[in-house]
Amino acid sequence: MRSVLPFRPPPRLSRFFKFCVVGSLGFLWDTVSVYALLPVIGLTAATLVAYFIAATLNWILNSLWTFRSVGRHDHPVLQWLRFLSANSLGFFLNRGTVYTLFYVFPLCVHYPVLALTCGSFAGLFANFSLTQKLVFREKPPASALELAEMTVQFPAADPTHNAEP
Protein backbone atom coordinates (compact mmCIF):
# COMPACT_ATOMS: atom_id res chain seq x y z
CA MET A 1 0.00 0.00 0.00
CA ARG A 2 1.25 3.42 -0.93
CA SER A 3 1.43 6.17 1.69
CA VAL A 4 0.19 9.57 0.69
CA LEU A 5 1.97 12.52 2.19
CA PRO A 6 -0.11 15.62 2.84
CA PHE A 7 0.35 18.48 0.40
CA ARG A 8 2.93 20.92 1.63
CA PRO A 9 2.93 24.24 -0.24
CA PRO A 10 6.24 25.87 -1.15
CA PRO A 11 7.50 28.26 1.55
CA ARG A 12 6.87 31.36 -0.59
CA LEU A 13 3.23 30.35 -1.21
CA SER A 14 2.74 29.57 2.47
CA ARG A 15 4.17 32.96 3.40
CA PHE A 16 1.96 34.69 0.84
CA PHE A 17 -1.11 32.99 2.32
CA LYS A 18 -0.12 34.06 5.84
CA PHE A 19 0.62 37.57 4.56
CA CYS A 20 -2.91 37.69 3.10
CA VAL A 21 -4.43 36.55 6.40
CA VAL A 22 -2.51 39.25 8.26
CA GLY A 23 -3.49 41.75 5.55
CA SER A 24 -7.15 40.84 6.04
CA LEU A 25 -6.81 41.61 9.73
CA GLY A 26 -5.03 44.82 8.75
CA PHE A 27 -7.99 45.72 6.56
CA LEU A 28 -10.25 45.27 9.59
CA TRP A 29 -8.00 47.43 11.79
CA ASP A 30 -7.80 50.01 9.02
CA THR A 31 -11.56 50.14 8.61
CA VAL A 32 -12.29 50.28 12.36
CA SER A 33 -9.70 53.04 12.77
CA VAL A 34 -11.16 55.10 9.92
CA TYR A 35 -14.68 54.87 11.30
CA ALA A 36 -13.50 55.59 14.88
CA LEU A 37 -11.40 58.61 13.88
CA LEU A 38 -13.83 59.96 11.26
CA PRO A 39 -15.97 62.07 13.63
CA VAL A 40 -12.89 63.39 15.42
CA ILE A 41 -10.50 64.38 12.61
CA GLY A 42 -12.44 63.99 9.36
CA LEU A 43 -12.26 61.50 6.52
CA THR A 44 -8.97 62.53 4.90
CA ALA A 45 -6.91 62.58 8.10
CA ALA A 46 -8.64 59.48 9.51
CA THR A 47 -7.79 57.55 6.36
CA LEU A 48 -4.14 58.58 6.61
CA VAL A 49 -3.73 57.86 10.34
CA ALA A 50 -5.59 54.54 10.05
CA TYR A 51 -3.08 53.30 7.47
CA PHE A 52 -0.20 53.66 9.93
CA ILE A 53 -2.17 51.98 12.72
CA ALA A 54 -2.94 49.03 10.46
CA ALA A 55 0.61 48.91 9.05
CA THR A 56 2.09 48.78 12.54
CA LEU A 57 -0.23 46.00 13.65
CA ASN A 58 0.50 44.13 10.40
CA TRP A 59 4.23 44.44 11.00
CA ILE A 60 3.81 42.95 14.49
CA LEU A 61 1.79 39.98 13.23
CA ASN A 62 4.00 39.41 10.20
CA SER A 63 7.09 39.34 12.39
CA LEU A 64 5.48 36.95 14.87
CA TRP A 65 3.79 34.60 12.39
CA THR A 66 4.37 35.07 8.65
CA PHE A 67 8.14 35.65 8.77
CA ARG A 68 8.93 34.31 12.25
CA SER A 69 11.86 32.23 11.02
CA VAL A 70 13.67 35.14 9.34
CA GLY A 71 14.65 38.69 10.16
CA ARG A 72 15.50 38.06 13.81
CA HIS A 73 18.86 39.81 13.46
CA ASP A 74 17.34 43.31 13.27
CA HIS A 75 16.43 45.70 16.06
CA PRO A 76 12.59 45.84 16.20
CA VAL A 77 12.39 49.63 15.78
CA LEU A 78 14.67 49.55 12.74
CA GLN A 79 12.72 46.64 11.30
CA TRP A 80 9.42 48.51 11.82
CA LEU A 81 10.85 51.60 10.08
CA ARG A 82 12.13 49.44 7.22
CA PHE A 83 8.67 47.81 7.00
CA LEU A 84 7.01 51.22 6.64
CA SER A 85 9.66 52.32 4.16
CA ALA A 86 9.53 49.12 2.08
CA ASN A 87 5.75 49.33 1.94
CA SER A 88 5.76 52.94 0.75
CA LEU A 89 4.98 51.80 -2.80
CA GLY A 90 2.06 49.80 -1.43
CA PHE A 91 1.04 52.84 0.60
CA PHE A 92 0.83 54.99 -2.53
CA LEU A 93 -1.04 52.28 -4.42
CA ASN A 94 -3.39 51.69 -1.50
CA ARG A 95 -4.12 55.24 -0.43
CA GLY A 96 -3.92 56.55 -3.99
CA THR A 97 -6.73 54.16 -4.86
CA VAL A 98 -8.69 55.13 -1.74
CA TYR A 99 -8.43 58.89 -2.29
CA THR A 100 -9.15 58.53 -6.01
CA LEU A 101 -12.31 56.59 -5.23
CA PHE A 102 -13.31 59.22 -2.66
CA TYR A 103 -12.91 61.88 -5.35
CA VAL A 104 -14.55 60.02 -8.24
CA PHE A 105 -17.36 58.16 -6.45
CA PRO A 106 -19.26 60.07 -3.74
CA LEU A 107 -20.67 56.72 -2.58
CA CYS A 108 -17.18 55.86 -1.30
CA VAL A 109 -17.19 59.01 0.85
CA HIS A 110 -20.39 57.82 2.50
CA TYR A 111 -19.13 54.22 2.75
CA PRO A 112 -15.32 54.41 3.11
CA VAL A 113 -15.10 50.64 3.53
CA LEU A 114 -15.67 50.30 -0.24
CA ALA A 115 -12.61 52.40 -1.06
CA LEU A 116 -10.55 50.75 1.69
CA THR A 117 -11.30 47.32 0.22
CA CYS A 118 -10.07 48.35 -3.23
CA GLY A 119 -7.01 50.04 -1.72
CA SER A 120 -6.05 46.89 0.17
CA PHE A 121 -5.98 44.85 -3.01
CA ALA A 122 -4.12 47.59 -4.90
CA GLY A 123 -1.07 47.38 -2.63
CA LEU A 124 -1.06 43.66 -1.83
CA PHE A 125 1.52 42.24 -4.25
CA ALA A 126 3.94 45.17 -3.98
CA ASN A 127 3.81 44.99 -0.19
CA PHE A 128 4.42 41.24 -0.09
CA SER A 129 7.32 41.35 -2.52
CA LEU A 130 9.06 44.31 -0.89
CA THR A 131 8.43 43.07 2.65
CA GLN A 132 9.98 39.73 1.82
CA LYS A 133 12.97 41.26 0.03
CA LEU A 134 13.76 44.21 2.28
CA VAL A 135 12.34 43.63 5.75
CA PHE A 136 12.31 39.95 6.66
CA ARG A 137 15.50 38.71 5.00
CA GLU A 138 17.41 35.49 5.53
CA LYS A 139 20.58 37.49 6.20
CA PRO A 140 21.18 41.21 6.52
CA PRO A 141 22.96 43.01 3.67
CA ALA A 142 26.65 43.65 4.28
CA SER A 143 26.51 47.16 2.81
CA ALA A 144 24.18 49.82 1.48
CA LEU A 145 25.15 48.75 -2.04
CA GLU A 146 24.08 45.16 -1.34
CA LEU A 147 20.75 46.46 0.05
CA ALA A 148 20.22 48.51 -3.13
CA GLU A 149 21.03 45.48 -5.28
CA MET A 150 18.57 43.34 -3.29
CA THR A 151 15.88 45.95 -3.89
CA VAL A 152 16.06 45.79 -7.68
CA GLN A 153 17.09 42.16 -8.08
CA PHE A 154 14.85 40.09 -10.31
CA PRO A 155 14.34 36.37 -9.76
CA ALA A 156 16.85 34.25 -11.64
CA ALA A 157 15.60 32.67 -14.83
CA ASP A 158 15.23 28.91 -14.84
CA PRO A 159 18.19 27.65 -16.92
CA THR A 160 16.34 24.42 -17.76
CA HIS A 161 13.46 26.29 -19.37
CA ASN A 162 13.94 27.04 -23.03
CA ALA A 163 12.07 30.17 -24.16
CA GLU A 164 12.08 29.06 -27.81
CA PRO A 165 9.50 26.55 -29.12
HELIX and SHEET records of a PDB file:
HELIX    1   1 PRO A   11  ILE A   41  1                                  31    
HELIX    2   2 LEU A   43  LEU A   61  1                                  19    
HELIX    3   3 ASN A   62  THR A   66  3                                   5    
HELIX    4   4 PRO A   76  ALA A   86  1                                  11    
HELIX    5   5 SER A   88  VAL A  104  1                                  17    
HELIX    6   6 PRO A  106  HIS A  110  1                                   5    
HELIX    7   7 PRO A  112  LEU A  130  1                                  19    
HELIX    8   8 THR A  131  VAL A  135  3                                   5    
HELIX    9   9 ALA A  144  VAL A  152  1                                   9    
END                                                                             
